[in-house]
Amino acid sequence: MTALTLLDGGLGRELMRFGAELRQPEWSAGALLETPEAVVRAHEAFFQAGASIATTNTYAVVPYHIGQARFDAHGAELADLAGSLARRAASRFPGARVAGSLPPACGSYLPRNFDPEAGAEILAVLVQSLSPHVDLWLAETMSSLQEAQVTGEAVAGSKTPLWMSFSLRDEPRDLGLHPALRSGETVEDAVDLARQLGAEAVLFNCSMPEVMEQAVRVARGRDLPVGVYANAFTARGEDGAANEVLATIRDDLSPAAYLTWAERWVAAGATMIGGCCGIGADHIAFLRAHFA
């Protein structure tokens, strides 16, 4: 049996547990500005729970969340800080790695809003600032092939490995259908693109647990390791901007309940498991206790 890699969980609400006051539109980027020590403690909590990877707190270090003027003035500085905080936490745990989060540059779940030129410029800042700190790149919550293409090209030529993670459609009408990206493009095409971009793993994240298993089954036969880190949100479409309101967290995804989904993903062929928004260190600890 292939060894299971445990990823971390969602940083946002874990940051709040350690005293960060997160507000929209800045969300988790606000902790870099106001309470950076909470970022270190959140990373450490996930490592203590059993995660082997810390994902940098750069998901919201984009103009969509912090504004263009602030990004132009401080984006590189904030990304560098996020990388150094993750590395500081990882240094306390032998074998721990740091994943450089390359987020949706023009907004989560909004493939039709993606601007390739603007996205490339934003990602160039993140890549340059994070490069000294990370062991791998994690392009996450990719909602379209175009978004993934531009993000993968941002690290082209880098000797640092790339993992590519896609967000899936999870409206109620989608739950029983063939898995697809939020753009409607197929998982098969997404995995093939990840391979073309040189990705060493393909994952699915920031979607409801219900849509992940079939995506794993589709992806597992295409010669790349497969991972899952689902969120605890209710279904998210394009009706509300991701930086306007706090998303509703489901009350049916306790650590034990999340484990039941994780068991299905592992049975389907996933070898990397973690959590996204709303999945905390207690969930990761429960996974470790079971899979260990």
C-alpha positions in Angstrom: 0.0 0.0 0.0 1.3 3.4 -0.9 2.1 5.6 2.1 -0.4 8.3 2.8 0.7 11.9 3.0 -1.3 14.0 5.4 -1.7 17.6 4.4 -2.7 20.5 6.6 -6.2 22.0 6.8 -7.9 25.4 6.2 -5.8 28.2 7.7 -8.6 30.8 8.0 -10.5 29.6 11.0 -7.5 28.0 12.6 -5.9 31.5 12.6 -9.0 32.8 14.4 -8.5 30.1 17.0 -5.1 31.7 17.8 -6.4 35.2 18.0 -6.4 36.6 14.5 -9.4 38.7 13.7 -10.2 38.0 10.1 -12.4 40.3 8.1 -13.5 40.5 4.5 -12.2 41.3 2.1 -8.6 40.7 3.4 -9.5 37.4 5.1 -6.4 35.4 6.0 -4.1 38.1 4.6 -5.2 40.2 7.5 -3.3 38.0 9.9 0.0 38.7 8.1 -0.7 42.4 8.6 -1.9 42.3 12.2 -1.1 39.0 14.0 1.7 37.1 12.2 2.4 35.1 15.3 -1.0 33.5 14.9 0.1 32.2 11.5 3.1 30.4 13.0 0.9 28.9 15.7 -1.7 27.7 13.1 1.0 26.0 11.1 2.4 24.4 14.2 -1.0 23.2 15.2 -1.4 21.3 11.9 2.1 19.8 12.3 1.3 18.7 15.8 -1.9 17.1 14.5 0.1 15.0 12.1 0.3 17.0 8.9 3.6 16.8 7.1 3.2 19.9 4.9 2.4 23.6 5.8 0.7 25.6 3.0 1.9 29.2 3.0 -0.7 31.8 4.1 -0.7 33.5 0.6 -4.1 32.5 -0.6 -5.5 36.0 0.0 -2.3 37.9 -0.9 -3.8 39.0 -4.2 -5.5 42.2 -5.3 -8.9 40.5 -5.2 -8.6 40.5 -1.4 -6.2 43.2 -0.4 -6.7 45.6 -3.2 -4.5 46.6 -6.1 -2.8 49.5 -4.4 -1.9 47.5 -1.3 -0.7 44.5 -3.4 1.5 46.8 -5.5 3.0 48.3 -2.4 3.2 45.3 -0.1 2.3 42.1 -2.0 5.9 40.9 -2.3 6.6 41.8 1.3 3.5 39.9 2.6 4.3 36.8 0.5 7.9 36.8 1.7 6.6 37.0 5.3 4.1 34.2 4.7 6.9 32.0 3.4 9.2 32.7 6.3 6.5 32.1 8.9 5.7 28.7 7.4 9.4 27.8 7.2 9.8 28.9 10.8 7.0 26.5 11.9 8.3 23.7 9.7 11.8 24.0 11.2 10.5 22.5 14.5 9.2 19.3 12.9 11.7 16.9 11.3 10.8 16.1 7.7 8.2 18.8 7.5 7.8 20.6 4.1 6.4 24.0 3.0 4.1 24.3 0.1 3.9 27.6 -1.6 0.3 28.5 -2.2 -0.4 29.9 -5.6 -4.1 30.9 -5.4 -6.7 31.9 -7.9 -5.1 35.2 -8.9 -8.4 36.9 -9.9 -10.9 35.4 -7.3 -12.0 32.0 -6.2 -14.7 30.0 -8.0 -14.8 32.7 -10.8 -13.3 31.2 -13.9 -15.1 33.7 -16.2 -13.4 36.6 -14.3 -9.9 35.3 -14.8 -7.6 37.7 -16.7 -4.5 35.8 -18.0 -2.3 38.9 -18.3 -3.2 40.3 -14.8 -3.0 36.8 -13.3 0.5 36.2 -14.7 1.7 39.5 -13.2 0.2 38.7 -9.8 1.6 35.2 -9.7 5.1 36.4 -10.7 5.2 38.5 -7.5 4.2 35.5 -5.4 6.6 33.1 -7.0 9.6 35.4 -6.7 8.8 36.2 -3.0 8.0 32.6 -2.0 10.9 30.9 -3.9 13.4 31.1 -1.0 11.1 29.4 1.4 9.2 26.6 -0.2 9.8 22.9 -1.0 7.0 22.6 -3.5 4.5 24.8 -5.4 0.8 24.2 -4.7 -1.4 25.7 -7.4 -4.7 25.4 -5.6 -8.5 25.9 -6.2 -7.9 26.1 -10.0 -11.4 26.5 -11.5 -10.5 26.4 -15.2 -7.9 25.1 -17.6 -6.9 28.6 -18.5 -6.3 29.5 -14.8 -4.3 26.3 -14.3 -2.3 26.9 -17.5 -1.2 30.5 -16.4 -0.5 29.4 -12.9 1.6 26.4 -14.0 3.5 28.7 -16.5 4.3 31.0 -13.6 6.7 28.4 -12.2 8.0 27.0 -15.5 11.7 26.3 -15.3 11.6 26.2 -11.5 13.4 23.2 -10.0 10.8 23.2 -7.2 8.1 20.5 -7.8 4.6 21.6 -8.8 1.4 20.1 -7.4 -1.8 21.2 -9.2 -5.1 21.2 -7.4 -8.5 21.8 -9.0 -11.9 23.0 -7.5 -14.9 21.1 -8.7 -18.5 22.0 -9.3 -20.5 21.1 -6.2 -24.0 22.6 -6.6 -26.7 20.1 -5.7 -27.4 19.5 -9.3 -23.8 18.5 -9.9 -23.4 15.9 -7.1 -24.5 12.9 -9.1 -22.9 13.9 -12.4 -19.5 13.3 -14.0 -17.0 15.5 -12.0 -16.1 18.7 -13.7 -14.2 21.9 -12.9 -16.2 25.0 -11.9 -15.7 26.1 -15.5 -17.5 22.9 -16.7 -14.3 21.5 -18.2 -13.6 17.8 -17.5 -11.4 16.3 -14.9 -9.8 14.2 -17.6 -8.6 17.4 -19.4 -7.5 19.0 -16.1 -5.3 16.0 -15.2 -3.8 15.9 -18.7 -3.0 19.6 -18.5 -1.4 19.1 -15.1 0.9 16.5 -16.6 1.7 18.7 -19.6 2.7 21.5 -17.1 5.1 19.1 -15.3 3.0 18.6 -12.2 4.1 15.8 -9.9 0.7 15.4 -8.4 -2.9 16.3 -9.0 -5.4 17.2 -6.3 -8.9 18.3 -5.8 -9.8 20.9 -3.2 -12.2 23.6 -1.9 -15.3 21.7 -3.0 -17.7 19.6 -1.0 -16.7 16.1 0.0 -19.5 14.6 -2.0 -17.9 15.3 -5.4 -14.4 14.2 -4.6 -14.5 10.4 -4.8 -15.5 10.2 -8.5 -12.9 12.8 -9.4 -10.2 10.6 -7.7 -11.4 7.6 -9.7 -11.2 9.5 -13.0 -7.7 10.9 -12.1 -6.0 7.8 -10.6 -5.4 6.0 -13.9 -3.5 8.9 -15.5 -0.1 8.2 -13.9 0.0 11.0 -11.3 -0.4 10.7 -7.5 -3.9 12.0 -6.5 -4.9 14.0 -3.4 -8.0 15.5 -1.8 -8.6 18.3 0.6 -12.3 19.1 0.7 -13.9 22.1 2.4 -16.7 22.3 4.9 -18.7 24.9 3.1 -22.2 24.5 1.8 -22.3 24.5 -2.0 -20.6 27.5 -3.5 -21.5 28.8 -6.9 -20.7 32.1 -8.5 -23.6 34.0 -6.9 -21.5 35.6 -4.2 -18.0 36.9 -4.3 -15.5 35.0 -2.2 -14.3 38.2 -0.5 -17.7 39.7 0.5 -19.2 37.4 3.1 -18.1 34.7 5.5 -19.1 31.3 4.1 -21.4 29.1 6.0 -19.8 26.1 7.6 -21.7 22.8 7.6 -22.5 21.3 11.0 -22.3 17.7 9.7 -18.6 17.5 9.1 -17.1 16.6 12.5 -13.7 15.0 12.5 -15.4 11.6 12.6 -17.7 12.4 9.7 -14.9 13.9 7.6 -12.9 10.6 8.2 -15.7 8.6 6.6 -15.3 10.6 3.4 -11.5 10.4 3.6 -11.7 6.6 3.8 -13.7 6.6 0.5 -11.1 8.8 -1.2 -8.2 6.5 -0.1 -10.1 3.5 -1.2 -10.6 5.2 -4.6 -6.9 5.7 -4.9 -6.0 9.0 -3.2 -2.6 9.0 -1.5 -2.7 12.6 -0.1 -5.4 13.7 2.2 -6.0 17.0 4.1 -8.6 19.7 4.5 -9.5 23.0 3.1 -11.8 25.8 4.4 -13.4 24.9 7.7 -11.4 21.7 8.2 -9.2 22.3 11.3 -6.3 20.7 13.2 -8.7 18.4 15.1 -9.8 16.9 11.8 -6.2 16.3 10.7 -5.5 14.7 14.1 -8.5 12.4 13.7 -7.2 11.3 10.2 -3.7 10.6 11.6 -5.1 8.5 14.5 -7.1 6.4 12.0 -4.7 6.0 9.1 -1.6 5.5 11.3 
